[in-house]
Amino acid sequence: MWVVVSMVVDGNGGYVGCWWCKNPSRFSPTPKENLHVNSPSNMVRETVQMSRLTNGEAENSLHKQSDQNPRQGRNGRCRNLGSNGTSSQPCYDENVGEVNRSGISTRDASDSLNANMQPDVIHKKARQQKEMTFQDMYNNQDLFDDEDDDSDWEPTQERVEIKKWFCTNCTMVNLDDTIHCDICGEHKESGILRHGFFASPFSQDVGSAEVESEIKERHRDLGCSISTSNSSTAVGFDERMLLHSEVEMKSHPHPERPDRLRAISASLATAGIFPGRCYPISAREITQEELERVHSLEHIEAVEITSHLLSSYFTPDTYANEHSACAARLAAGLCADLATAIFSGRAKNGFALVRPPGHHAGVRQAMGFCLHNNAAVAALAAQVAGAKKVLIVDWDVHHGNGTQEIFDQNKSVLYISLHRHEGGKFYPGTGAAHEVGTMGAEGYCVNIPWSCGGVGDNDYVFAFQHVVLPIASEFAPDLTIISAGFDAARGDPLGCCDVTPAGYAQMTQMLTALSGGKLLVILEGGYNLRSISSSATAVIKVLLGESPECGLDILPSKAGVQTVLEVLQIQMNFWPTLGPRFSDLQSQWGTYCLKNKKKHIKKRRLAVAPLWWKWGRKMYLQPLAQFRFNLSLSLSTLNETTMLHAYRGELVGAPKK
């Protein structure tokens, strides 16, 4: 490293300043009249070459010109020069170190100066010198050039950004280096939005040509046998409902998102169901007069005002943008027209592929992702068309508190809901078994509240057999509406239940026996794209006349039987036909408990590790080690006995002489 040191001297040869320190006050004052700073003859420029030796010592070489006049420093920083013009001690700086201007090594100079000094004096003096050096530098910071001033320098703190991606299927966050979702296993670039649940969850989208050709071949015969002209199943859908979305994403994508409809419509299109085997109905926006049959005027105006706002929220989880009011009107209008068409006979049944959902929307409030109550609008539209009694079966995993509120005092609409409740701890907290209706409509609200998560096909079908169908058959509806939320499906991130597409198909098949097959299915919740698309497809296949894939072996859980017994005990006060069923189930309670115990043991046996693995466990190692020890002890004793007999000249078992 090369360091250039410039020293300013006066006419008499005295030091005035140091270029490195740039602090003239450090040196002895020189008479002003004798100072000639701009004179070239008065400038002494030193060039110091500093190199690092292998032993860690610094060797300084100096080349300079100097005069013979004595020079005096200050504060021990610049000493007097010797009589021969050489400096006995050079100008010192903490950043440069000591410089010997006579070519003599710094080690020799320091040894000669400190030969007659006591060690403690030397140490004290050096410490004082160093302390004053830092103090002087601190007190004279403003004398440094701007280009060398680093007082405002701050170390750069590089922000480490963690890259992540959100799963298209379940919206859960994943690190960028993972290819498959840690929650649902979906591929990072899955083709579920192009081909629905037919797309492979384990591989990247390979393009539409290969998949579509495979699916068309799979459904070629079925698609040719049924055409749109002779189809009796109507589907309500409009792309404008996809415009309803959350404007600003929060921590992760909102579960109620446009991709829900895209995945279902892609599945139906890939399977050749819609368009193809089902026919569409034209969409229209519901009128204010029709909405006022269900909601208050204040609620309707509150939804409408969102069309003038870029983004708004009714509740922390219920958003709206400038297109949400139109989407809600379209959804309600499609449901009303489908109900009218089915009841009048223009369509045998139908599926409303709509959003935003509706069963949480009450008379005066929007909540739970819902703006207008589509099922309630459809029920009252069917009654306007001539239906006297309407059944609404809500199998969404959340209780439809809005629908219950709207028809709480209405005996012409029977509302049955199957949902997670868990003593009111599961959203929205309503829907206990004792909530049966009010003001003379007791018994027309039937709640089947599951006490835990993980409820599957067997519990749902068991509840249908013992509660839903008996009450619905006695009610004898003219039209049946299903609030079909698919968030109780296996894999849903919010529902955490275990209903399969076959289970939904089975429940749909059971409800077709009511009201002469006049059945309207309205989409509610469901937030795993693969689950809702496969479940919705299975339901529509039943509407088209296909039978469920296979019958279910109905063996309900113990918690499921307890819930059904609780509901029967309450509802048999309003529906007398439930009395015998309640008695039969009570008498069979022990049998169900025994079956569940055997089933549980069977599952445990299937999960039991093989015997060779068990032998590696401590509880099996100890007896085995004891056995081996006893065996080795016996063999050792036998060997010792044999050797003793051999030493005596006797062999065990040899004939005696």
C-alpha positions in Angstrom: 0.0 0.0 0.0 1.3 3.5 -0.9 0.6 6.4 1.4 1.5 9.9 0.4 2.2 12.3 3.3 2.6 16.0 2.7 4.0 18.3 5.5 3.9 22.0 5.4 7.0 23.8 6.8 7.7 27.5 7.5 10.6 29.5 6.3 12.7 28.4 9.3 12.1 24.8 8.7 9.4 24.4 11.4 6.4 22.2 10.9 3.2 24.0 10.3 0.8 21.2 9.4 0.4 17.6 8.2 -1.4 16.7 5.0 -2.7 13.5 6.6 -4.1 15.1 9.7 -5.0 18.4 8.0 -4.9 20.1 11.4 -2.4 23.0 11.6 -3.2 23.5 15.3 -1.5 20.3 16.2 1.9 21.7 15.6 3.9 24.6 17.2 2.7 27.9 16.0 4.9 29.6 13.5 5.1 33.4 13.1 2.6 34.5 10.5 5.1 36.6 8.7 7.5 33.7 8.2 4.8 31.4 6.8 5.0 30.8 3.1 2.6 28.0 2.4 2.4 28.5 -1.4 6.2 28.5 -1.9 7.4 25.3 -3.6 10.7 25.5 -1.7 8.8 25.4 1.6 6.8 22.2 0.8 8.2 18.8 1.8 6.4 15.9 0.2 7.1 12.4 1.6 6.3 9.1 -0.1 6.1 6.1 2.2 6.0 2.6 0.9 4.6 0.2 3.5 4.6 -3.5 3.0 3.7 -6.5 5.2 6.4 -9.0 6.0 5.9 -12.6 6.6 6.6 -12.3 10.3 3.9 -9.7 10.7 6.2 -6.7 11.2 5.9 -3.5 9.2 9.0 -2.3 7.3 9.0 1.4 6.2 11.2 2.9 3.5 11.3 6.6 3.2 12.7 8.9 0.5 12.8 12.7 1.3 14.7 15.9 1.2 15.1 17.9 4.4 17.0 21.0 5.6 19.3 21.3 8.6 17.1 23.6 10.7 15.7 22.2 13.9 11.9 21.6 14.0 9.8 21.1 17.0 6.5 19.3 17.3 3.7 19.3 19.8 2.2 16.9 22.3 4.9 14.3 21.4 3.5 14.0 17.9 6.4 15.5 15.9 9.8 15.5 17.8 12.8 17.7 17.2 15.2 16.8 14.4 18.7 15.7 15.1 21.8 17.8 14.3 22.3 15.9 11.1 19.0 16.9 9.8 17.3 13.5 10.6 14.3 13.3 12.7 14.5 11.5 16.0 10.8 10.8 15.9 8.5 11.4 12.9 4.9 12.7 12.7 2.6 10.0 14.0 -0.9 9.1 13.0 -3.0 6.2 14.1 -4.0 5.2 10.6 -0.5 5.3 9.2 1.8 4.3 12.0 5.2 5.7 12.8 7.3 6.9 9.9 11.1 7.1 10.1 12.4 9.7 7.7 16.0 8.8 8.0 15.7 5.4 6.6 16.5 3.8 10.0 14.1 1.1 11.0 11.3 2.1 13.4 12.2 -0.7 15.8 15.7 0.7 16.2 14.5 4.2 16.7 12.0 3.3 19.3 14.6 1.1 21.2 17.0 4.0 21.3 14.4 6.5 22.6 13.1 4.2 25.3 16.3 2.7 26.5 16.5 4.9 29.6 12.8 4.8 30.3 11.1 2.7 32.8 8.6 0.2 31.3 5.6 1.5 33.2 6.5 5.1 32.1 6.7 4.0 28.5 3.4 2.1 28.7 1.6 5.1 30.3 3.1 7.5 27.7 2.0 5.4 24.8 -1.4 4.9 26.2 -1.8 8.7 26.7 -0.5 9.3 23.2 -3.1 7.0 21.7 -5.9 8.4 23.8 -5.0 12.0 22.7 -4.8 10.9 19.1 -8.4 9.7 19.1 -9.5 12.7 21.0 -7.8 15.1 18.6 -9.4 13.3 15.7 -12.8 13.5 17.3 -12.5 17.2 18.1 -11.4 18.1 14.6 -13.7 16.1 12.4 -14.8 19.2 10.5 -11.3 19.8 9.2 -11.4 16.7 7.0 -12.2 17.0 3.3 -15.7 16.0 2.2 -14.4 13.3 0.0 -12.7 11.6 3.0 -15.6 12.2 5.4 -17.4 9.0 6.2 -19.4 10.1 9.3 -22.7 9.6 7.4 -21.7 6.2 6.1 -23.9 3.4 7.1 -23.4 -0.3 6.3 -25.8 -1.5 3.6 -28.3 -4.0 4.9 -29.3 -6.3 2.1 -32.9 -7.4 2.5 -33.3 -11.1 2.0 -36.6 -11.7 0.2 -38.1 -15.2 0.7 -39.8 -16.2 -2.5 -43.0 -18.0 -2.2 -46.0 -19.1 -4.2 -49.7 -19.8 -3.4 -51.3 -23.1 -4.3 -53.9 -22.7 -7.0 -55.9 -25.6 -5.6 -56.1 -24.7 -1.9 -54.5 -21.1 -1.7 -51.9 -22.2 0.9 -48.4 -20.6 0.9 -45.3 -22.6 -0.1 -41.7 -21.8 -0.5 -40.4 -21.3 -4.0 -38.1 -24.3 -4.0 -41.0 -26.7 -3.6 -42.8 -28.0 -6.6 -45.8 -29.6 -4.9 -48.0 -27.9 -2.3 -47.1 -29.0 1.2 -50.9 -29.1 2.2 -52.7 -30.7 -0.8 -49.9 -32.0 -3.0 -51.0 -30.0 -6.0 -48.2 -29.2 -8.6 -47.0 -25.6 -8.7 -48.1 -25.3 -12.4 -51.1 -27.6 -12.3 -53.6 -27.5 -15.2 -56.6 -27.6 -12.9 -58.0 -24.3 -14.2 -57.8 -25.6 -17.8 -59.0 -29.2 -17.4 -60.6 -29.2 -13.9 -60.0 -32.2 -11.7 -59.1 -34.3 -14.7 -55.7 -32.6 -14.7 -53.0 -34.5 -12.9 -52.1 -33.0 -9.5 -48.6 -34.4 -9.6 -47.3 -33.0 -12.9 -47.1 -29.7 -14.8 -49.8 -28.8 -17.3 -48.6 -30.5 -20.5 -51.0 -28.6 -22.8 -54.6 -28.9 -23.8 -54.3 -31.1 -26.8 -53.1 -34.3 -25.0 -55.5 -34.0 -22.1 -58.5 -33.0 -24.1 -58.0 -35.8 -26.6 -57.7 -38.3 -23.8 -60.9 -37.0 -22.0 -62.9 -36.9 -25.3 -62.0 -40.5 -26.0 -63.0 -41.5 -22.5 -66.5 -39.8 -22.8 -67.1 -40.2 -26.5 -69.8 -42.9 -26.4 -71.6 -41.2 -23.5 -71.5 -37.8 -25.2 -73.0 -39.2 -28.4 -75.9 -40.9 -26.7 -77.2 -37.8 -25.0 -77.5 -34.5 -26.8 -78.4 -31.0 -25.7 -81.8 -31.1 -27.4 -83.2 -33.9 -25.3 -81.5 -33.0 -22.1 -83.6 -32.1 -19.1 -80.9 -30.7 -16.8 -80.3 -26.9 -16.9 -77.2 -25.1 -15.8 -77.1 -21.4 -14.8 -73.7 -19.7 -15.4 -72.5 -16.3 -16.4 -68.9 -15.2 -16.8 -69.6 -11.8 -15.3 -69.7 -13.4 -11.9 -66.0 -14.0 -12.2 -65.4 -10.3 -11.9 -66.4 -10.4 -8.2 -63.0 -10.6 -6.5 -60.9 -9.2 -3.7 -59.1 -6.1 -4.9 -56.1 -6.2 -2.6 -54.8 -9.6 -1.5 -54.0 -9.8 2.1 -51.7 -12.5 3.6 -52.8 -15.0 1.0 -55.6 -15.3 -1.7 -59.1 -15.1 -0.4 -60.7 -18.6 -0.4 -63.9 -17.4 -2.1 -62.2 -16.6 -5.4 -63.2 -16.7 -9.1 -61.1 -19.8 -9.7 -63.8 -21.8 -7.9 -66.2 -21.4 -10.9 -63.3 -21.7 -13.4 -62.3 -25.1 -12.0 -65.9 -26.5 -12.0 -66.7 -25.2 -15.5 -63.4 -26.6 -16.8 -64.2 -30.0 -15.3 -67.7 -30.0 -16.8 -66.4 -28.9 -20.2 -63.6 -31.5 -20.2 -66.1 -34.2 -19.3 -68.5 -33.0 -22.1 -71.2 -32.3 -19.6 -71.5 -28.5 -19.9 -71.6 -27.4 -22.6 -72.8 -30.7 -24.1 -75.2 -32.8 -22.1 -76.8 -29.9 -20.1 -78.4 -26.8 -21.6 -77.8 -23.3 -20.4 -80.4 -20.8 -19.3 -80.0 -17.1 -20.1 -78.8 -15.0 -17.2 -80.6 -11.9 -15.9 -80.2 -9.7 -12.9 -82.7 -10.0 -10.1 -85.0 -7.0 -9.6 -85.2 -5.0 -6.4 -88.8 -6.1 -6.0 -87.8 -9.8 -5.9 -85.0 -9.1 -3.5 -87.3 -7.3 -1.1 -89.2 -10.5 -0.6 -86.0 -11.8 1.2 -83.9 -8.8 2.3 -84.5 -5.4 3.9 -84.3 -2.3 1.8 -81.3 -1.2 3.8 -79.4 -4.4 3.0 -80.2 -4.1 -0.7 -79.0 -0.5 -0.8 -75.8 -1.4 1.1 -74.9 -4.0 -1.5 -75.8 -1.7 -4.4 -73.6 1.2 -3.1 -70.5 -1.0 -3.5 -70.8 -0.6 -7.3 -69.5 2.9 -6.8 -66.5 1.8 -4.7 -63.3 0.2 -5.8 -63.0 -1.9 -2.7 -65.2 -2.4 0.4 -65.9 -4.9 3.1 -69.1 -5.8 4.9 -67.2 -7.8 7.4 -63.4 -8.5 7.7 -63.9 -11.6 5.5 -66.7 -10.5 3.2 -65.4 -8.2 0.5 -66.9 -6.4 -2.5 -65.6 -4.5 -5.5 -67.3 -2.5 -8.2 -68.6 -5.6 -9.9 -69.8 -7.5 -6.8 -73.3 -6.0 -6.7 -73.9 -7.0 -10.4 -72.5 -10.5 -9.7 -74.8 -10.9 -6.7 -77.8 -9.8 -8.8 -76.9 -12.3 -11.6 -76.5 -15.1 -9.1 -79.9 -14.5 -7.5 -81.5 -14.0 -10.9 -80.2 -17.3 -12.2 -81.4 -19.2 -9.1 -84.9 -17.6 -9.3 -85.2 -18.5 -13.0 -84.0 -22.1 -12.5 -86.4 -22.6 -9.7 -89.3 -21.3 -11.8 -88.3 -23.4 -14.8 -87.9 -26.6 -12.7 -91.2 -26.2 -10.9 -93.1 -25.3 -14.1 -91.7 -28.4 -15.9 -89.5 -26.7 -18.5 -86.5 -28.4 -16.9 -86.5 -31.5 -14.7 -83.7 -30.4 -12.5 -80.8 -27.9 -12.6 -77.5 -26.7 -11.2 -76.8 -23.1 -10.4 -73.1 -22.5 -10.9 -73.1 -19.1 -9.2 -71.1 -16.9 -6.9 -71.0 -15.1 -4.5 -72.6 -17.7 -2.2 -75.6 -16.8 -0.2 -76.7 -18.9 2.8 -75.0 -16.7 5.4 -76.8 -13.5 4.1 -79.6 -12.7 6.4 -82.5 -10.3 6.2 -80.3 -7.2 7.1 -76.7 -8.3 6.8 -74.1 -9.6 4.5 -71.5 -12.0 6.0 -69.5 -15.1 5.5 -68.6 -14.3 1.9 -72.4 -14.0 1.1 -74.2 -10.9 -0.3 -77.7 -12.1 -1.3 -79.3 -15.3 -0.2 -79.7 -17.2 -3.4 -81.5 -20.2 -2.0 -84.1 -18.0 -0.3 -84.6 -16.1 -3.4 -85.2 -19.3 -5.4 -87.6 -20.7 -2.8 -89.8 -17.7 -2.8 -89.6 -17.4 -6.6 -90.9 -21.0 -6.8 -93.7 -20.1 -4.5 -94.6 -17.2 -6.6 -94.7 -19.6 -9.6 -97.2 -21.8 -7.6 -95.2 -24.1 -5.3 -96.8 -24.4 -1.9 -94.1 -26.1 0.0 -90.3 -25.9 -0.6 -87.6 -28.0 1.1 -84.1 -26.6 1.5 -81.4 -29.1 2.4 -78.1 -27.3 3.3 -75.1 -29.7 3.5 -72.5 -26.9 3.5 -70.1 -27.5 6.4 -71.1 -24.1 7.9 -74.5 -23.5 9.3 -76.7 -21.4 7.0 -77.7 -18.9 9.6 -79.1 -16.4 7.0 -81.4 -19.0 5.5 -82.6 -20.1 9.0 -83.3 -16.4 10.0 -85.3 -15.7 6.8 -87.6 -18.8 7.2 -87.5 -19.0 11.0 -91.3 -18.3 11.2 -92.3 -19.8 7.9 -94.1 -23.1 7.8 -94.2 -23.4 4.0 -90.4 -23.7 3.8 -88.6 -26.6 5.6 -85.0 -25.9 6.3 -82.6 -28.8 7.2 -79.0 -28.2 7.8 -76.1 -30.6 8.4 -73.0 -28.8 9.6 -70.1 -28.7 12.0 -71.1 -27.0 15.2 -68.9 -28.2 18.1 -71.0 -26.6 20.8 -71.1 -23.2 18.9 -67.3 -23.0 18.5 -67.4 -23.5 14.7 -68.4 -20.6 12.4 -70.9 -19.0 12.6 -71.8 -20.5 16.0 -75.5 -21.0 15.3 -77.4 -24.1 14.3 -77.7 -26.0 17.6 -80.1 -29.0 17.6 -82.6 -27.1 19.9 -83.0 -24.3 17.3 -86.3 -25.6 15.7 -88.1 -22.4 14.6 -90.3 -19.9 16.2 -93.8 -18.3 16.2 -95.7 -21.4 15.3 -93.1 -22.7 12.9 -91.4 -25.0 15.4 -90.2 -28.2 13.7 -89.7 -26.5 10.3 -86.0 -25.8 11.2 -84.0 -29.0 11.6 -80.3 -28.7 12.6 -78.0 -31.7 12.6 -74.9 -30.3 14.3 -71.7 -32.4 14.2 -69.8 -32.3 17.4 -66.3 -32.7 15.7 -64.5 -32.5 12.4 -63.5 -35.3 10.1 -67.2 -36.3 9.5 -67.4 -38.5 6.4 -69.8 -40.2 4.0 -71.1 -42.7 6.5 -72.3 -40.1 9.0 -73.9 -38.0 6.4 -75.8 -40.8 4.7 -76.8 -42.2 8.1 -78.3 -38.8 9.0 -80.1 -38.7 5.7 -81.6 -42.2 6.3 -82.8 -41.4 9.9 -83.5 -37.7 9.9 -83.6 -35.9 6.6 -85.6 -38.3 4.5 -88.2 -39.2 7.1 -89.0 -35.6 7.9 -88.8 -34.5 4.2 -91.1 -37.3 3.2 -93.7 -36.3 5.7 -93.4 -32.7 4.7 -93.9 -33.6 1.0 -92.3 -30.6 -0.8 -93.2 -29.4 -4.3 -89.6 -28.4 -4.9 -86.3 -29.4 -3.3 -83.4 -27.0 -3.2 -79.9 -28.1 -2.1 -77.6 -25.4 -0.7 -74.6 -27.4 -2.0 -71.5 -26.2 -0.2 -68.7 -28.6 -1.0 -66.5 -27.4 1.9 -67.3 -30.6 3.9 -65.4 -32.4 1.1 -62.2 -34.3 1.7 -59.2 -31.9 1.4 -61.1 -28.6 2.0 -58.8 -26.2 4.0 -61.8 -24.7 5.9 -64.2 -27.6 6.5 -61.7 -30.3 7.5 -64.2 -33.0 6.9 -64.1 -36.2 4.8 -67.1 -36.4 2.4 -66.2 -37.8 -1.0 -67.7 -37.2 -4.4 -69.4 -40.6 -4.1 -70.9 -39.4 -0.8 -72.3 -36.3 -2.4 -73.7 -38.3 -5.3 -75.4 -40.7 -2.9 -77.1 -37.9 -1.0 -78.2 -36.3 -4.3 -79.6 -39.6 -5.4 -81.6 -40.0 -2.2 -83.1 -36.5 -2.6 -84.3 -37.2 -6.2 -87.0 -39.4 -4.7 -88.7 -36.2 -3.3 -90.9 -33.7 -5.1 -91.1 -35.8 -8.2 -87.5 -35.3 -8.9 -87.8 -31.6 -9.1 -84.4 -30.7 -7.7 -82.3 -27.5 -7.9 -78.7 -27.6 -6.7 -77.2 -24.2 -5.8 -73.5 -23.8 -5.2 -72.5 -22.4 -1.9 -69.0 -22.9 -0.3 -66.1 -25.1 -1.1 -62.5 -23.9 -1.4 -60.4 -26.8 -2.6 -60.7 -26.6 -6.4 -60.1 -30.3 -6.9 -62.7 -31.3 -4.3 -65.4 -29.0 -5.4 -65.0 -29.7 -9.1 -65.0 -33.5 -8.7 -67.9 -33.3 -6.2 -70.0 -30.9 -8.4 -69.4 -33.1 -11.4 -70.5 -36.2 -9.5 -73.7 -34.4 -8.4 -74.5 -33.2 -12.0 -74.1 -36.8 -13.3 -76.8 -37.9 -10.9 -79.0 -35.1 -12.1 -78.4 -36.4 -15.6 -79.7 -39.8 -14.6 -76.5 -41.7 -13.8 -76.4 -43.8 -10.7 -73.7 -43.3 -8.0 -70.5 -45.3 -8.7 -71.0 -47.7 -5.8 -73.1 -48.2 -2.7 -71.6 -47.2 0.6 -71.2 -49.5 3.5 -73.0 -47.4 6.1 -71.3 -47.6 9.5 -71.6 -44.3 11.3 -69.2 -43.1 13.9 -70.1 -43.1 17.6 -70.2 -39.3 17.6 -72.4 -39.4 14.5 -74.9 -41.7 16.1 -75.0 -39.5 19.2 -75.8 -36.4 17.1 -78.6 -38.2 15.3 -80.1 -39.5 18.5 -80.0 -36.0 20.0 -81.8 -34.5 16.9 -84.4 -37.3 16.9 -85.2 -36.8 20.5 -85.9 -33.1 19.9 -87.6 -33.3 16.5 -89.9 -36.2 17.3 -91.9 -33.7 19.3 -92.9 -32.1 16.0 -92.7 -35.1 13.6 -94.3 -38.1 15.4 -93.0 -40.6 12.8 -89.5 -40.1 14.3 -90.5 -41.8 17.6 -90.1 -45.4 16.5 -86.8 -44.6 14.8 -85.5 -43.0 18.0 -86.4 -46.1 20.0 -84.8 -48.4 17.5 -81.6 -46.5 17.5 -81.5 -46.4 21.3 -81.9 -50.1 21.4 -79.1 -50.6 18.8 -76.7 -48.1 20.5 -74.7 -51.0 22.0 -74.4 -52.7 18.7 -73.2 -49.5 17.0 -70.6 -49.0 19.8 -69.4 -52.6 19.4 -69.1 -52.3 15.6 -67.2 -49.1 16.0 -64.9 -50.7 18.5 -64.2 -53.6 16.1 -63.7 -51.2 13.2 -61.3 -49.2 15.3 -59.4 -52.3 16.3 -59.2 -53.4 12.6 -57.8 -50.0 11.7 -55.2 -50.3 14.4 -54.3 -53.8 13.2 -53.8 -52.4 9.7 -51.6 -49.7 11.1 -49.6 -52.1 13.3 -45.9 -52.5 12.2 -44.6 -55.9 11.2 -43.1 -58.3 13.8 -39.5 -57.8 12.6 -39.9 -54.0 13.2 -41.3 -54.6 16.7 -38.3 -56.7 17.6 -36.2 -53.6 17.2 -38.1 -51.9 20.0 -36.8 -51.8 23.5 -39.6 -53.8 25.0 -38.9 -56.7 22.7 -35.1 -56.4 22.9 -34.9 -57.0 26.6 -36.5 -60.5 26.6 -34.6 -61.4 23.5 -31.3 -60.3 25.1 -32.2 -62.3 28.3 -32.9 -65.4 26.2 -29.6 -65.0 24.3 -27.7 -64.5 27.6 -29.2 -67.7 29.1 -28.4 -69.7 26.0 -24.8 -68.5 25.9 -24.5 -69.3 29.6 -25.8 -72.8 29.1 -23.4 -73.4 26.2 -20.5 -72.1 28.2 -21.3 -74.4 31.1 -21.6 -77.3 28.7 -18.2 -76.5 27.1 -16.6 -76.2 30.5 -17.9 -79.6 31.6 -16.8 -81.2 28.4 -13.3 -79.8 28.8 -13.1 -81.0 32.4 -14.1 -84.5 31.5 -11.6 -84.5 28.6 -8.9 -83.4 31.0 -9.7 -86.3 33.3 -9.6 -88.6 30.3 -13.4 -89.0 30.3 -15.8 -88.1 27.5 -19.3 -87.3 28.1 -21.4 -90.2 26.8 -18.4 -92.4 26.2 -18.7 -96.0 27.4 -17.1 -96.6 30.7 -14.4 -99.2 31.0 
